[in-house]
Every structure is written in structure tokens, then in C-alpha cells.
Amino acid sequence: MKKAVSKRIKVSKSGKLLRRQVAVDHFRSKKTGNQIQSKRNHRSIAKGYQKIIKGYLTSK
């Protein structure tokens, strides 16, 4: 679990946890240009999950 989380989560310089937007490449031809463009950016993780995920990232 810890290795999977570390591959999917990025920690920003300010300490925010960022994740990749879901459903970017699946059935891409049906999506509009605005949908594809908006999904390029990373999303921040909800505050409720941040404490749990930081525990996974710092544990050995």
C-alpha cells in the first residue's frame, strides 16, 4: 500500500498533497477539449485523507 501511494501522490513545496485527475485517457475521443484541458492539472487531496496518506508516505 505504501509503495502504491508514493507512486500516485506528489508533495508540493508548500506541503500540499497532489494527485492525478482520474478518467483522463479512458474514452478520450468522447470528451470535449475543455474537459481534457481541465484534467491536465493535478488536484489536491481532501483534508480528511491527508493525515492518513502522510502516514503512508513517512512510514518505512
PQR file of N, CA, C, O and H, with PARSE charges and radii, in Angstrom:
ATOM      1  N   MET A   1       0.822  -1.195   0.000 -0.4000 1.5000
ATOM      2  CA  MET A   1       0.000   0.000   0.000 -0.0000 2.0000
ATOM      3  C   MET A   1       0.865   1.257   0.000  0.5500 1.7000
ATOM      4  O   MET A   1       0.571   2.216  -0.714 -0.5500 1.4000
ATOM      5  N   LYS A   2       1.931   1.253   0.800 -0.4000 1.5000
ATOM      6  CA  LYS A   2       2.767   2.447   0.903 -0.0000 2.0000
ATOM      7  C   LYS A   2       3.451   2.763  -0.418  0.5500 1.7000
ATOM      8  O   LYS A   2       3.558   3.929  -0.800 -0.5500 1.4000
ATOM      9  H   LYS A   2       2.170   0.474   1.380  0.4000 1.0000
ATOM     10  N   LYS A   3       3.913   1.732  -1.117 -0.4000 1.5000
ATOM     11  CA  LYS A   3       4.599   1.940  -2.395 -0.0000 2.0000
ATOM     12  C   LYS A   3       3.619   2.476  -3.436  0.5500 1.7000
ATOM     13  O   LYS A   3       3.974   3.346  -4.232 -0.5500 1.4000
ATOM     14  H   LYS A   3       3.826   0.785  -0.806  0.4000 1.0000
ATOM     15  N   ALA A   4       2.408   1.971  -3.433 -0.4000 1.5000
ATOM     16  CA  ALA A   4       1.393   2.430  -4.383 -0.0000 2.0000
ATOM     17  C   ALA A   4       1.045   3.894  -4.135  0.5500 1.7000
ATOM     18  O   ALA A   4       0.874   4.663  -5.081 -0.5500 1.4000
ATOM     19  H   ALA A   4       2.120   1.265  -2.786  0.4000 1.0000
ATOM     20  N   VAL A   5       0.939   4.277  -2.878 -0.4000 1.5000
ATOM     21  CA  VAL A   5       0.616   5.662  -2.544 -0.0000 2.0000
ATOM     22  C   VAL A   5       1.747   6.582  -2.960  0.5500 1.7000
ATOM     23  O   VAL A   5       1.504   7.664  -3.495 -0.5500 1.4000
ATOM     24  H   VAL A   5       1.078   3.652  -2.110  0.4000 1.0000
ATOM     25  N   SER A   6       2.980   6.164  -2.721 -0.4000 1.5000
ATOM     26  CA  SER A   6       4.115   7.024  -3.056 -0.0000 2.0000
ATOM     27  C   SER A   6       4.242   7.228  -4.559  0.5500 1.7000
ATOM     28  O   SER A   6       4.780   8.248  -4.991 -0.5500 1.4000
ATOM     29  H   SER A   6       3.177   5.285  -2.286  0.4000 1.0000
ATOM     30  N   LYS A   7       3.767   6.296  -5.358 -0.4000 1.5000
ATOM     31  CA  LYS A   7       3.815   6.453  -6.810 -0.0000 2.0000
ATOM     32  C   LYS A   7       2.723   7.380  -7.318  0.5500 1.7000
ATOM     33  O   LYS A   7       2.879   7.994  -8.374 -0.5500 1.4000
ATOM     34  H   LYS A   7       3.330   5.468  -5.007  0.4000 1.0000
ATOM     35  N   ARG A   8       1.624   7.491  -6.589 -0.4000 1.5000
ATOM     36  CA  ARG A   8       0.466   8.236  -7.070 -0.0000 2.0000
ATOM     37  C   ARG A   8       0.340   9.640  -6.483  0.5500 1.7000
ATOM     38  O   ARG A   8      -0.368  10.479  -7.039 -0.5500 1.4000
ATOM     39  H   ARG A   8       1.497   6.992  -5.731  0.4000 1.0000
ATOM     40  N   ILE A   9       1.012   9.901  -5.380 -0.4000 1.5000
ATOM     41  CA  ILE A   9       0.863  11.166  -4.668 -0.0000 2.0000
ATOM     42  C   ILE A   9       2.147  11.973  -4.775  0.5500 1.7000
ATOM     43  O   ILE A   9       3.247  11.439  -4.630 -0.5500 1.4000
ATOM     44  H   ILE A   9       1.587   9.219  -4.928  0.4000 1.0000
ATOM     45  N   LYS A  10       1.991  13.276  -5.031 -0.4000 1.5000
ATOM     46  CA  LYS A  10       3.123  14.188  -5.102 -0.0000 2.0000
ATOM     47  C   LYS A  10       2.956  15.222  -3.998  0.5500 1.7000
ATOM     48  O   LYS A  10       1.854  15.720  -3.768 -0.5500 1.4000
ATOM     49  H   LYS A  10       1.098  13.710  -5.149  0.4000 1.0000
ATOM     50  N   VAL A  11       4.055  15.544  -3.314 -0.4000 1.5000
ATOM     51  CA  VAL A  11       4.019  16.562  -2.275 -0.0000 2.0000
ATOM     52  C   VAL A  11       4.582  17.848  -2.860  0.5500 1.7000
ATOM     53  O   VAL A  11       5.703  17.863  -3.369 -0.5500 1.4000
ATOM     54  H   VAL A  11       4.950  15.139  -3.502  0.4000 1.0000
ATOM     55  N   SER A  12       3.808  18.927  -2.791 -0.4000 1.5000
ATOM     56  CA  SER A  12       4.251  20.206  -3.343 -0.0000 2.0000
ATOM     57  C   SER A  12       5.235  20.876  -2.382  0.5500 1.7000
ATOM     58  O   SER A  12       5.446  20.397  -1.268 -0.5500 1.4000
ATOM     59  H   SER A  12       2.897  18.915  -2.378  0.4000 1.0000
ATOM     60  N   LYS A  13       5.833  21.983  -2.818 -0.4000 1.5000
ATOM     61  CA  LYS A  13       6.786  22.700  -1.973 -0.0000 2.0000
ATOM     62  C   LYS A  13       6.130  23.226  -0.705  0.5500 1.7000
ATOM     63  O   LYS A  13       6.761  23.277   0.351 -0.5500 1.4000
ATOM     64  H   LYS A  13       5.662  22.372  -3.724  0.4000 1.0000
ATOM     65  N   SER A  14       4.881  23.611  -0.807 -0.4000 1.5000
ATOM     66  CA  SER A  14       4.182  24.131   0.371 -0.0000 2.0000
ATOM     67  C   SER A  14       3.638  23.018   1.264  0.5500 1.7000
ATOM     68  O   SER A  14       3.081  23.297   2.326 -0.5500 1.4000
ATOM     69  H   SER A  14       4.368  23.569  -1.665  0.4000 1.0000
ATOM     70  N   GLY A  15       3.793  21.757   0.845 -0.4000 1.5000
ATOM     71  CA  GLY A  15       3.368  20.637   1.674 -0.0000 2.0000
ATOM     72  C   GLY A  15       2.018  20.062   1.312  0.5500 1.7000
ATOM     73  O   GLY A  15       1.546  19.134   1.969 -0.5500 1.4000
ATOM     74  H   GLY A  15       4.245  21.531  -0.018  0.4000 1.0000
ATOM     75  N   LYS A  16       1.382  20.598   0.272 -0.4000 1.5000
ATOM     76  CA  LYS A  16       0.088  20.062  -0.143 -0.0000 2.0000
ATOM     77  C   LYS A  16       0.287  18.729  -0.845  0.5500 1.7000
ATOM     78  O   LYS A  16       1.296  18.519  -1.517 -0.5500 1.4000
ATOM     79  H   LYS A  16       1.765  21.352  -0.261  0.4000 1.0000
ATOM     80  N   LEU A  17      -0.669  17.838  -0.691 -0.4000 1.5000
ATOM     81  CA  LEU A  17      -0.634  16.551  -1.375 -0.0000 2.0000
ATOM     82  C   LEU A  17      -1.442  16.666  -2.659  0.5500 1.7000
ATOM     83  O   LEU A  17      -2.591  17.106  -2.638 -0.5500 1.4000
ATOM     84  H   LEU A  17      -1.489  18.008  -0.145  0.4000 1.0000
ATOM     85  N   LEU A  18      -0.844  16.272  -3.767 -0.4000 1.5000
ATOM     86  CA  LEU A  18      -1.487  16.389  -5.062 -0.0000 2.0000
ATOM     87  C   LEU A  18      -1.636  15.016  -5.686  0.5500 1.7000
ATOM     88  O   LEU A  18      -0.773  14.153  -5.525 -0.5500 1.4000
ATOM     89  H   LEU A  18       0.090  15.915  -3.783  0.4000 1.0000
ATOM     90  N   ARG A  19      -2.738  14.816  -6.398 -0.4000 1.5000
ATOM     91  CA  ARG A  19      -2.992  13.559  -7.093 -0.0000 2.0000
ATOM     92  C   ARG A  19      -3.331  13.854  -8.544  0.5500 1.7000
ATOM     93  O   ARG A  19      -3.680  14.982  -8.891 -0.5500 1.4000
ATOM     94  H   ARG A  19      -3.439  15.517  -6.529  0.4000 1.0000
ATOM     95  N   ARG A  20      -3.228  12.852  -9.379 -0.4000 1.5000
ATOM     96  CA  ARG A  20      -3.561  12.990 -10.789 -0.0000 2.0000
ATOM     97  C   ARG A  20      -5.077  12.934 -10.945  0.5500 1.7000
ATOM     98  O   ARG A  20      -5.756  12.212 -10.215 -0.5500 1.4000
ATOM     99  H   ARG A  20      -2.944  11.935  -9.098  0.4000 1.0000
ATOM    100  N   GLN A  21      -5.594  13.684 -11.879 -0.4000 1.5000
ATOM    101  CA  GLN A  21      -7.027  13.675 -12.156 -0.0000 2.0000
ATOM    102  C   GLN A  21      -7.415  12.339 -12.792  0.5500 1.7000
ATOM    103  O   GLN A  21      -6.678  11.829 -13.637 -0.5500 1.4000
ATOM    104  H   GLN A  21      -5.042  14.271 -12.472  0.4000 1.0000
ATOM    105  N   VAL A  22      -8.539  11.771 -12.410 -0.4000 1.5000
ATOM    106  CA  VAL A  22      -8.972  10.474 -12.923 -0.0000 2.0000
ATOM    107  C   VAL A  22      -9.674  10.623 -14.266  0.5500 1.7000
ATOM    108  O   VAL A  22     -10.099  11.718 -14.635 -0.5500 1.4000
ATOM    109  H   VAL A  22      -9.137  12.186 -11.724  0.4000 1.0000
ATOM    110  N   ALA A  23      -9.792   9.526 -14.987 -0.4000 1.5000
ATOM    111  CA  ALA A  23     -10.541   9.419 -16.246 -0.0000 2.0000
ATOM    112  C   ALA A  23     -10.028  10.370 -17.321  0.5500 1.7000
ATOM    113  O   ALA A  23     -10.819  10.997 -18.026 -0.5500 1.4000
ATOM    114  H   ALA A  23      -9.447   8.637 -14.687  0.4000 1.0000
ATOM    115  N   VAL A  24      -8.710  10.480 -17.448 -0.4000 1.5000
ATOM    116  CA  VAL A  24      -8.139  11.374 -18.453 -0.0000 2.0000
ATOM    117  C   VAL A  24      -8.070  10.682 -19.808  0.5500 1.7000
ATOM    118  O   VAL A  24      -8.445  11.272 -20.822 -0.5500 1.4000
ATOM    119  H   VAL A  24      -8.068   9.971 -16.875  0.4000 1.0000
ATOM    120  N   ASP A  25      -7.601   9.450 -19.840 -0.4000 1.5000
ATOM    121  CA  ASP A  25      -7.354   8.775 -21.108 -0.0000 2.0000
ATOM    122  C   ASP A  25      -8.435   7.778 -21.510  0.5500 1.7000
ATOM    123  O   ASP A  25      -8.408   7.263 -22.627 -0.5500 1.4000
ATOM    124  H   ASP A  25      -7.297   8.970 -19.017  0.4000 1.0000
ATOM    125  N   HIS A  26      -9.372   7.500 -20.632 -0.4000 1.5000
ATOM    126  CA  HIS A  26     -10.386   6.496 -20.937 -0.0000 2.0000
ATOM    127  C   HIS A  26     -11.501   7.133 -21.769  0.5500 1.7000
ATOM    128  O   HIS A  26     -12.111   8.111 -21.337 -0.5500 1.4000
ATOM    129  H   HIS A  26      -9.394   7.919 -19.724  0.4000 1.0000
ATOM    130  N   PHE A  27     -11.770   6.592 -22.948 -0.4000 1.5000
ATOM    131  CA  PHE A  27     -12.768   7.130 -23.890 -0.0000 2.0000
ATOM    132  C   PHE A  27     -12.512   8.612 -24.176  0.5500 1.7000
ATOM    133  O   PHE A  27     -13.414   9.444 -24.084 -0.5500 1.4000
ATOM    134  H   PHE A  27     -11.274   5.797 -23.299  0.4000 1.0000
ATOM    135  N   ARG A  28     -11.289   8.912 -24.515 -0.4000 1.5000
ATOM    136  CA  ARG A  28     -10.882  10.305 -24.680 -0.0000 2.0000
ATOM    137  C   ARG A  28     -11.562  10.987 -25.871  0.5500 1.7000
ATOM    138  O   ARG A  28     -11.782  12.197 -25.844 -0.5500 1.4000
ATOM    139  H   ARG A  28     -10.556   8.236 -24.590  0.4000 1.0000
ATOM    140  N   SER A  29     -11.892  10.229 -26.904 -0.4000 1.5000
ATOM    141  CA  SER A  29     -12.476  10.848 -28.096 -0.0000 2.0000
ATOM    142  C   SER A  29     -13.860  11.437 -27.816  0.5500 1.7000
ATOM    143  O   SER A  29     -14.300  12.341 -28.527 -0.5500 1.4000
ATOM    144  H   SER A  29     -11.713   9.245 -26.926  0.4000 1.0000
ATOM    145  N   LYS A  30     -14.545  10.938 -26.799 -0.4000 1.5000
ATOM    146  CA  LYS A  30     -15.872  11.453 -26.465 -0.0000 2.0000
ATOM    147  C   LYS A  30     -15.810  12.751 -25.660  0.5500 1.7000
ATOM    148  O   LYS A  30     -16.803  13.473 -25.571 -0.5500 1.4000
ATOM    149  H   LYS A  30     -14.188  10.204 -26.222  0.4000 1.0000
ATOM    150  N   LYS A  31     -14.661  13.047 -25.082 -0.4000 1.5000
ATOM    151  CA  LYS A  31     -14.553  14.213 -24.214 -0.0000 2.0000
ATOM    152  C   LYS A  31     -14.301  15.478 -25.028  0.5500 1.7000
ATOM    153  O   LYS A  31     -13.673  15.439 -26.087 -0.5500 1.4000
ATOM    154  H   LYS A  31     -13.855  12.460 -25.154  0.4000 1.0000
ATOM    155  N   THR A  32     -14.794  16.579 -24.523 -0.4000 1.5000
ATOM    156  CA  THR A  32     -14.568  17.860 -25.183 -0.0000 2.0000
ATOM    157  C   THR A  32     -13.157  18.353 -24.871  0.5500 1.7000
ATOM    158  O   THR A  32     -12.499  17.851 -23.960 -0.5500 1.4000
ATOM    159  H   THR A  32     -15.304  16.610 -23.663  0.4000 1.0000
ATOM    160  N   GLY A  33     -12.712  19.324 -25.628 -0.4000 1.5000
ATOM    161  CA  GLY A  33     -11.382  19.887 -25.403 -0.0000 2.0000
ATOM    162  C   GLY A  33     -11.247  20.516 -24.035  0.5500 1.7000
ATOM    163  O   GLY A  33     -10.191  20.434 -23.409 -0.5500 1.4000
ATOM    164  H   GLY A  33     -13.247  19.732 -26.368  0.4000 1.0000
ATOM    165  N   ASN A  34     -12.315  21.145 -23.567 -0.4000 1.5000
ATOM    166  CA  ASN A  34     -12.274  21.766 -22.239 -0.0000 2.0000
ATOM    167  C   ASN A  34     -12.137  20.728 -21.136  0.5500 1.7000
ATOM    168  O   ASN A  34     -11.446  20.963 -20.145 -0.5500 1.4000
ATOM    169  H   ASN A  34     -13.174  21.212 -24.076  0.4000 1.0000
ATOM    170  N   GLN A  35     -12.791  19.582 -21.298 -0.4000 1.5000
ATOM    171  CA  GLN A  35     -12.679  18.523 -20.295 -0.0000 2.0000
ATOM    172  C   GLN A  35     -11.257  17.989 -20.229  0.5500 1.7000
ATOM    173  O   GLN A  35     -10.701  17.813 -19.145 -0.5500 1.4000
ATOM    174  H   GLN A  35     -13.353  19.391 -22.103  0.4000 1.0000
ATOM    175  N   ILE A  36     -10.669  17.730 -21.392 -0.4000 1.5000
ATOM    176  CA  ILE A  36      -9.310  17.194 -21.438 -0.0000 2.0000
ATOM    177  C   ILE A  36      -8.326  18.207 -20.867  0.5500 1.7000
ATOM    178  O   ILE A  36      -7.417  17.846 -20.119 -0.5500 1.4000
ATOM    179  H   ILE A  36     -11.120  17.872 -22.273  0.4000 1.0000
ATOM    180  N   GLN A  37      -8.510  19.470 -21.220 -0.4000 1.5000
ATOM    181  CA  GLN A  37      -7.600  20.512 -20.765 -0.0000 2.0000
ATOM    182  C   GLN A  37      -7.676  20.693 -19.246  0.5500 1.7000
ATOM    183  O   GLN A  37      -6.650  20.891 -18.595 -0.5500 1.4000
ATOM    184  H   GLN A  37      -9.249  19.763 -21.828  0.4000 1.0000
ATOM    185  N   SER A  38      -8.868  20.627 -18.687 -0.4000 1.5000
ATOM    186  CA  SER A  38      -9.017  20.826 -17.246 -0.0000 2.0000
ATOM    187  C   SER A  38      -8.467  19.645 -16.450  0.5500 1.7000
ATOM    188  O   SER A  38      -8.095  19.807 -15.288 -0.5500 1.4000
ATOM    189  H   SER A  38      -9.701  20.465 -19.216  0.4000 1.0000
ATOM    190  N   LYS A  39      -8.411  18.469 -17.054 -0.4000 1.5000
ATOM    191  CA  LYS A  39      -7.916  17.291 -16.347 -0.0000 2.0000
ATOM    192  C   LYS A  39      -6.396  17.170 -16.384  0.5500 1.7000
ATOM    193  O   LYS A  39      -5.842  16.253 -15.778 -0.5500 1.4000
ATOM    194  H   LYS A  39      -8.713  18.338 -17.998  0.4000 1.0000
ATOM    195  N   ARG A  40      -5.716  18.066 -17.074 -0.4000 1.5000
ATOM    196  CA  ARG A  40      -4.249  18.028 -17.117 -0.0000 2.0000
ATOM    197  C   ARG A  40      -3.635  18.389 -15.772  0.5500 1.7000
ATOM    198  O   ARG A  40      -2.584  17.860 -15.409 -0.5500 1.4000
ATOM    199  H   ARG A  40      -6.166  18.812 -17.566  0.4000 1.0000
ATOM    200  N   ASN A  41      -4.269  19.272 -15.042 -0.4000 1.5000
ATOM    201  CA  ASN A  41      -3.718  19.747 -13.779 -0.0000 2.0000
ATOM    202  C   ASN A  41      -3.950  18.729 -12.669  0.5500 1.7000
ATOM    203  O   ASN A  41      -4.908  17.957 -12.707 -0.5500 1.4000
ATOM    204  H   ASN A  41      -5.122  19.702 -15.337  0.4000 1.0000
ATOM    205  N   HIS A  42      -3.067  18.741 -11.689 -0.4000 1.5000
ATOM    206  CA  HIS A  42      -3.223  17.877 -10.535 -0.0000 2.0000
ATOM    207  C   HIS A  42      -4.257  18.471  -9.586  0.5500 1.7000
ATOM    208  O   HIS A  42      -4.452  19.686  -9.547 -0.5500 1.4000
ATOM    209  H   HIS A  42      -2.289  19.368 -11.658  0.4000 1.0000
ATOM    210  N   ARG A  43      -4.906  17.619  -8.835 -0.4000 1.5000
ATOM    211  CA  ARG A  43      -5.905  18.036  -7.853 -0.0000 2.0000
ATOM    212  C   ARG A  43      -5.327  17.836  -6.457  0.5500 1.7000
ATOM    213  O   ARG A  43      -4.518  16.935  -6.236 -0.5500 1.4000
ATOM    214  H   ARG A  43      -4.747  16.632  -8.867  0.4000 1.0000
ATOM    215  N   SER A  44      -5.740  18.668  -5.528 -0.4000 1.5000
ATOM    216  CA  SER A  44      -5.301  18.483  -4.154 -0.0000 2.0000
ATOM    217  C   SER A  44      -6.189  17.438  -3.485  0.5500 1.7000
ATOM    218  O   SER A  44      -7.339  17.234  -3.874 -0.5500 1.4000
ATOM    219  H   SER A  44      -6.398  19.400  -5.706  0.4000 1.0000
ATOM    220  N   ILE A  45      -5.641  16.796  -2.491 -0.4000 1.5000
ATOM    221  CA  ILE A  45      -6.354  15.733  -1.785 -0.0000 2.0000
ATOM    222  C   ILE A  45      -7.160  16.357  -0.647  0.5500 1.7000
ATOM    223  O   ILE A  45      -6.722  17.324  -0.024 -0.5500 1.4000
ATOM    224  H   ILE A  45      -4.707  16.962  -2.175  0.4000 1.0000
ATOM    225  N   ALA A  46      -8.323  15.802  -0.386 -0.4000 1.5000
ATOM    226  CA  ALA A  46      -9.198  16.305   0.668 -0.0000 2.0000
ATOM    227  C   ALA A  46      -8.486  16.255   2.018  0.5500 1.7000
ATOM    228  O   ALA A  46      -7.687  15.354   2.276 -0.5500 1.4000
ATOM    229  H   ALA A  46      -8.678  15.017  -0.892  0.4000 1.0000
ATOM    230  N   LYS A  47      -8.782  17.222   2.870 -0.4000 1.5000
ATOM    231  CA  LYS A  47      -8.091  17.352   4.151 -0.0000 2.0000
ATOM    232  C   LYS A  47      -8.281  16.123   5.039  0.5500 1.7000
ATOM    233  O   LYS A  47      -7.389  15.777   5.813 -0.5500 1.4000
ATOM    234  H   LYS A  47      -9.431  17.954   2.660  0.4000 1.0000
ATOM    235  N   GLY A  48      -9.416  15.474   4.935 -0.4000 1.5000
ATOM    236  CA  GLY A  48      -9.662  14.306   5.758 -0.0000 2.0000
ATOM    237  C   GLY A  48      -8.725  13.146   5.475  0.5500 1.7000
ATOM    238  O   GLY A  48      -8.422  12.357   6.370 -0.5500 1.4000
ATOM    239  H   GLY A  48     -10.141  15.756   4.306  0.4000 1.0000
ATOM    240  N   TYR A  49      -8.264  13.038   4.237 -0.4000 1.5000
ATOM    241  CA  TYR A  49      -7.379  11.948   3.851 -0.0000 2.0000
ATOM    242  C   TYR A  49      -5.903  12.300   3.989  0.5500 1.7000
ATOM    243  O   TYR A  49      -5.056  11.407   3.958 -0.5500 1.4000
ATOM    244  H   TYR A  49      -8.510  13.679   3.510  0.4000 1.0000
ATOM    245  N   GLN A  50      -5.579  13.574   4.140 -0.4000 1.5000
ATOM    246  CA  GLN A  50      -4.180  13.985   4.134 -0.0000 2.0000
ATOM    247  C   GLN A  50      -3.384  13.381   5.283  0.5500 1.7000
ATOM    248  O   GLN A  50      -2.239  12.973   5.089 -0.5500 1.4000
ATOM    249  H   GLN A  50      -6.266  14.299   4.166  0.4000 1.0000
ATOM    250  N   LYS A  51      -3.962  13.318   6.462 -0.4000 1.5000
ATOM    251  CA  LYS A  51      -3.248  12.773   7.616 -0.0000 2.0000
ATOM    252  C   LYS A  51      -2.944  11.289   7.407  0.5500 1.7000
ATOM    253  O   LYS A  51      -1.855  10.826   7.746 -0.5500 1.4000
ATOM    254  H   LYS A  51      -4.892  13.649   6.620  0.4000 1.0000
ATOM    255  N   ILE A  52      -3.886  10.554   6.858 -0.4000 1.5000
ATOM    256  CA  ILE A  52      -3.701   9.125   6.606 -0.0000 2.0000
ATOM    257  C   ILE A  52      -2.604   8.906   5.572  0.5500 1.7000
ATOM    258  O   ILE A  52      -1.722   8.068   5.759 -0.5500 1.4000
ATOM    259  H   ILE A  52      -4.771  10.930   6.583  0.4000 1.0000
ATOM    260  N   ILE A  53      -2.664   9.664   4.483 -0.4000 1.5000
ATOM    261  CA  ILE A  53      -1.712   9.476   3.389 -0.0000 2.0000
ATOM    262  C   ILE A  53      -0.318   9.918   3.800  0.5500 1.7000
ATOM    263  O   ILE A  53       0.664   9.289   3.405 -0.5500 1.4000
ATOM    264  H   ILE A  53      -3.381  10.345   4.331  0.4000 1.0000
ATOM    265  N   LYS A  54      -0.204  10.987   4.587 -0.4000 1.5000
ATOM    266  CA  LYS A  54       1.112  11.407   5.073 -0.0000 2.0000
ATOM    267  C   LYS A  54       1.726  10.315   5.943  0.5500 1.7000
ATOM    268  O   LYS A  54       2.944  10.138   5.950 -0.5500 1.4000
ATOM    269  H   LYS A  54      -1.001  11.498   4.908  0.4000 1.0000
ATOM    270  N   GLY A  55       0.897   9.591   6.668 -0.4000 1.5000
ATOM    271  CA  GLY A  55       1.391   8.465   7.457 -0.0000 2.0000
ATOM    272  C   GLY A  55       1.959   7.369   6.579  0.5500 1.7000
ATOM    273  O   GLY A  55       2.967   6.759   6.934 -0.5500 1.4000
ATOM    274  H   GLY A  55      -0.093   9.735   6.662  0.4000 1.0000
ATOM    275  N   TYR A  56       1.335   7.106   5.439 -0.4000 1.5000
ATOM    276  CA  TYR A  56       1.856   6.117   4.500 -0.0000 2.0000
ATOM    277  C   TYR A  56       3.166   6.581   3.886  0.5500 1.7000
ATOM    278  O   TYR A  56       4.074   5.776   3.679 -0.5500 1.4000
ATOM    279  H   TYR A  56       0.516   7.602   5.151  0.4000 1.0000
ATOM    280  N   LEU A  57       3.273   7.869   3.594 -0.4000 1.5000
ATOM    281  CA  LEU A  57       4.464   8.382   2.926 -0.0000 2.0000
ATOM    282  C   LEU A  57       5.672   8.436   3.853  0.5500 1.7000
ATOM    283  O   LEU A  57       6.803   8.266   3.398 -0.5500 1.4000
ATOM    284  H   LEU A  57       2.535   8.523   3.762  0.4000 1.0000
ATOM    285  N   THR A  58       5.452   8.670   5.149 -0.4000 1.5000
ATOM    286  CA  THR A  58       6.574   8.814   6.069 -0.0000 2.0000
ATOM    287  C   THR A  58       6.990   7.500   6.714  0.5500 1.7000
ATOM    288  O   THR A  58       8.123   7.392   7.185 -0.5500 1.4000
ATOM    289  H   THR A  58       4.533   8.809   5.518  0.4000 1.0000
ATOM    290  N   SER A  59       6.123   6.505   6.753 -0.4000 1.5000
ATOM    291  CA  SER A  59       6.475   5.236   7.391 -0.0000 2.0000
ATOM    292  C   SER A  59       7.413   4.433   6.505  0.5500 1.7000
ATOM    293  O   SER A  59       7.419   4.578   5.283 -0.5500 1.4000
ATOM    294  H   SER A  59       5.204   6.593   6.370  0.4000 1.0000
ATOM    295  N   LYS A  60       8.207   3.583   7.148 -0.4000 1.5000
ATOM    296  CA  LYS A  60       9.194   2.788   6.395 -0.0000 2.0000
ATOM    297  C   LYS A  60       8.801   1.341   6.325  0.5500 1.7000
ATOM    298  O   LYS A  60       9.518   0.535   5.731 -0.5500 1.4000
ATOM    299  H   LYS A  60       8.202   3.466   8.141  0.4000 1.0000
TER
END
